[in-house]
Amino acid sequence: NKSKKTEGLKSSIINISSFASQGQYYNFILYNSVKGFNNNHSKLLSYELSEYDIDVMSVKPLWVDTPLIKRKKSILKITTKQLSGAVLRQLGYEYETFGYIIHELYAYLVLSIPGFILRKVMKFNPDWS
């Protein structure tokens, strides 16, 4: 029973994951595993809750400017406002996203590199990502 105040509104679940969920990053096994679970959980929830018209999205950004991130200024470091705006524009169309366009492009390029090469590069320079 919907009231006039909630009529036309849609429910959504947005889970925050990480680009790190996409691969094997040196010395991050637990973090990568949890974020990978988060992505799969969000995808399955998206399928199961679609019949109730509930959108579920997993957001897998790279670096977002928060007190936790100590990375120097970079084209890949975005603000929380940039990320949230981009995510809300995609909500209802995608079940997962890297968020902001520069993160989408970076992910496309990096994930196009064969795994055996990427693992070698990451092992020798864990800060490369």
MOSUL-V503979 format. One line per field, one symbol per residue. phi: phi as a letter, one per 20 degrees, with the letter a starting at -180 (. if undefined). burial: b if it has 24 or more other ideal C-beta (glycine too) atoms within 12 Angstrom, else e. Layout:
phi->???
burial->???
This chain:
phi->.eeffdfnecebcddedaggfeaedgmcgfggffffggfffffffgffeffdmdeccddcfeedfcgfedffgbfeedeffffffffffegndcebbenegffffgfgfffefggffgffffffbgegf
burial->eeeeeeeeeeebbbbbbbbbbbbebeeeeeebeebbebbebbbebbeeeeeeeebbbbbbbbbbeeeeeeeeeeebebeeebbeebbeebbeebbbbbbbebbbebbeebeeeeeeeeeeebeeeeeeb
